[in-house]
Amino acid sequence: MKDSARHAFSRRVAVAGGLAATVAWWVPAQQAAAESQSEDLRRYSDHAEASYAALQRYFYDPATSFYLEEYPHPGGNPWSYVWPFSQALLATQAMTGIPRVGRRYRADLADRYAALEAYWNTETTPAGYDSYLRPPLGQGGDKFYDDNEWLGLAFLQRHYLTPGGDLAALRRVAGIFDLVVFGWDTDPSHPCPGGVFWTQAPWSQDRNTVSNAPGAQVGLHLYLTTREAAHLDWSVRMYDWVRTNMLAPNGLYWDHVDLAGNIQKTQWTYNQGVMIGAGMLLYQATGQRRYLAEACDTATTALSFYAENERYFTQPARFHAIFFANLLRLSTLAPDPAYRAAMRWYADESYRRFRDPATGLYRFAGANPVTLLEQSAMIRIEAMLAWNPRDYPKIT
């Protein structure tokens, strides 16, 4: 063999040997990473199943399919308002998305949706869900726009999780969006004119981040499904109203404004989450990158703000479940390991500090009674952490 040929051959052998060494290292490393991720998902699946079992044991009444608002039950209304019920429904729906075990919860989810209709009110228009059970099961109640928006997002997730989609769920979402648009403030003389009111109740005339941004999310999901321009137009108006009136100098969002122009400046995590969600959906609907940039900026600022001095634990889990759900969905468009890492930290610390091992209930700050809202929120957080990341686009 000539020298040049020998040298070329030697180089190929050396390269091949290097590649073999690299593969010998890389394959086990990848297998270890995959096994670690699988173990991580199983752990959260186990946590979610235990938390859900506690929910059903202490809050659920199989004779009626309704839930207690608190455990132990302190008296008053026998069953929960629709806002806590909506979060129990979303927790159950999150359980159905867990690989390997999700199918066990499909019958429970069907039961939730059947029970939900006891809150549905067609006697006043537009139709929507009352805050409490309708007669004869209860006295009914005022419609809250944010309550209906959470349920609209639940129906959208039901559509995405159903093979082939769920047209009946989409029809209900369209009706809910009609209700949200009906709640828009049309009086130009009001401070911060425009915006969707929080409720139809006469005792409040607040317009909230959380009655506008999730409304925009509902409308944008509809637009991405139907391409009806009105859905996009109204969603942009709701998003812009929040950006114009509720965005604080620190880059996070305030809570609401009343008709005297007083702004309530608490910066709840769910307000940040719904604006993150609305921003990324606007990017998907319009292709304008500024919306995605705004969502990412809010996420980065929020993660820093709530991590400082463990601010997460100064706010309820019910808000964090909404915040983290939107972070997971954002990660499908703008991947960042910090999103899931923050969620894991909160779930792990809550499990370590506040879960009662004797009951499986979460007693934040020693809470007694335990609320349906907080238990449902922790189930939803744990269940979403057990989802396969490829299913994150189905999160609403």
Secondary structure, DSSP 8 states (H G I E B T S, - for coil): --HHHHHHHHHHHHHHHHHHHHHHHHHHHHHHHHHHHHHHHHHHHHHHHHHHHHHHHHTEETTTTEE-SEES--SSSSS--HHHHHHHHHHHHHHHTSTTTGGGGHHHHHHHHHHHGGGEE-SSSS-EEBSS--TTTS----BBHHHHHHHHHHHHHHHHHSTT--HHHHHHHHHHHHHHHHTB---TTSSS---BBSBS-TT---EEHHHHHHHHHHHHHHHHHH--HHHHHHHHHHHHHHHHHTB-TTSSB--EE-TT--EE----HHHHHHHHHHHHHHHHHH--HHHHHHHHHHHHHHHHHHHGGGGGGGS-HHHHHHHHHHHHHHTTTS--HHHHHHHHHHHHHHHHHHEETTTTEE-GGG-SSEEHHHHHHHHHHHHHHTS-GGGGGG--
